[in-house]
């Protein structure tokens, strides 16, 4: 399992980053809370496709997912966003996540804001096919920062 080596100061979080993995790419979100790390991982997902600052948060989409654990919940969250991007021809730039434990399962309530893809303006680099269990990690670093990461198939 690849964990991230981060600059360990509060001013550095939240943020997102990519890490290499063969022909695919890793997405990593870092935050002060578990929810913030999931939000940042979602921005990292968008950044695989385009510059997130080019995406206007015009329309809100709701996402609800449950999973047996936090790691599986991250994959479910990112795959739900990939699905929403594909069926709605949208791309997202802003996210809000709430996570709670219900009946022994982690439950995510998410919001994603974005707009329809404009190829000329967004200049999509690749199509993300889905989030995988490769290099999957959700937890806290020794400094207390939450990290949510996995590899996405492009």
C-alpha angles and dihedrals in degrees: 000000000000114000123189127256103217138180096258105221129112091235088064093062137114101039143122134227143175128235127195124251116169111280092344131064135236122228121204131184122194123193147152089250136032089250093051091052090054090049091051092047087056091053088050087053091054090046090060087064104033145338103291091215089067091061118089116213096230103139133038124222124188122220125190121183138163130197141169093251143004095264093055089044091058091053090047091050095049093043090050088055091048088051093048091049091052100045096039097037087232139134125206134219107170129050140182121192134187120185127191137166113245123176092341094309131101113243125198125202108191140177124197125189123199147112142250113290114264104194093199094051102032096039094201111217100196142351116249109222097190151309117274138200090245113122087355114173134157117174147085127296118225089265091058097253114140116235126196116181146154141148119266123211113237 
